[in-house]
Amino acid sequence: MRFFEAQEQARGQTRRLLLLFALTVVALVLAVNGSLALIWRLSPLGFHGYPAYFFSVNTAMTLLFVLGGWWVETSALDGGGQALARRAGAREAWPSNREAEQRLCNIVQELAIAASMKAPLAMVLPRDSSINAFAAGWDEDDAVVAVTQGALDNLTRDELMGLLAHEFSHLREGDTRLNMRLAGMVFGLEMIFNMGSSMCEDDELGRHSFLAWPGFAIKAAGCLGGLAGRILKAAVSRQREFLADARAVQFTRSKD
């Protein structure tokens, strides 16, 4: 298997998708400006031209909502990988008391050497009988890898190493950090939809306010932007999974 070629192909696809993500934000700004410009022209005030700084203010407000939503969402993920893993129900591995968890810690140390990185904290989800694992953390200093009890009970040592090597790739390539940032950006894109929805709400007497028409336009643009953001985030995640598989072959030196 040409795993280095597979890695580079996945990285290239990721770069192209991230460029499309940036273009989605630009397209959203243009869509909001275009929609508001059309509504302004159709209104009685449209005959007098656009107000001063009309497009500048629209652009600034759109970016404020997108980037502000991104900042709010990523700030909510602070606390490091260990805090995130504990919220998911994981605890630190106990290698001195349990043989399976000693094996887990040994594999983590071996893979850290193979990946030339600091060993992440090994954690276990003790009440989960499925076979699964995840990695979390902004960087190597707060990184964790957590495996389910089902993985410890049912996988051979080689199988467990393959599972963990996949998660090591996510840490080594910064995928956990990337996913957190993309999730924040999608939230920011959806903030535009939420703003438009609030503008379309009726008052206490059930009447539409004068903001309903521009609100509908902003809501439509935000819906398309949020949908595009979710699709691109899923596509990026898929490419990072391919990259993690290719990296796992490199770290374990096992094509199986």
Disulfide bonds with the S-S distance in Angstrom:
none
